């Protein structure tokens, strides 16, 4: 993707995500969301949802990225959002880091109350069953980065009831 420092380590399933990241994610509780970065195209401002969502909690940077139907990568302080995204000379679009998003902005400056991993478990048959999302709970609401079936999707507000919530820490 041409993102400086991005070396995803994709995991599949709730157990793998818990084993690799639960304890570190739990330590984010009590920190403030001080910033975020997303990749948008310079030409039209559209979010390039294939790229990681980068959240900064008082200097601890967490990088969440979904891929395929069931893969989740969580990185820690590896991406340089100040560096230009390279290798797109072939494309008509120019990806760049941005720090503006109406869904994320209301959480900036807020203290994180809790982190959870969510496992999609609908009652009926669903190709997305078993996918894992990361939920960040603030006093003013919830922010989730979920698998949008081969890309990231950002959700805010109440959690859908088809998620099984795996609370981390506290």
C-alpha positions, 0 to 999 in steps of 0.5 A: 500500500506504500504506507511507511512502517505498515507491516500487517500481521493478520489474524483470524478469529477471536481467540487469535486476536485475544491471545495477541492483543487483549492485554495491550488493548486493555491498557488503553483504558484511561487514556485520552484519544488525542488524534487519529489518521485515515487515508483519503484520496486527494482528488475527491476526499473519499476514504480508502477503507482498505488502509489502516485506521490509526488512533493515538491514545496519549502517545500510544498508537494503535493501528487497526486494519481488516482484510479479506472476509475474516482477517484483522491486523492490530499494529502498535506504533509502526506507521508514520502518518507524517510520511507520504504514501508512495508507489501510486504513480500508476493510479489516477488517485493520490492517497494521503493521510488525513486527520478529519473525519466526522465519525471520529472527531467527537471522541478526540480529547475524550477518555477511553473507558473500555476496550472490547473485541467483538465477535460477529455471531448472527442467529442465521447463516452469514458469510461474515460470522466469526469476524472480529471488530475492535470497540472503543467505549467512551463516556459519550459513546462507542466507536467500532472498527469492524470488518466491512467484508474486505475493508474497514468500516467505522461504526459509532453508536449502539453495538449491533446485537449480533456481536458477542462482546469480549470485554478486555481488562478492568 
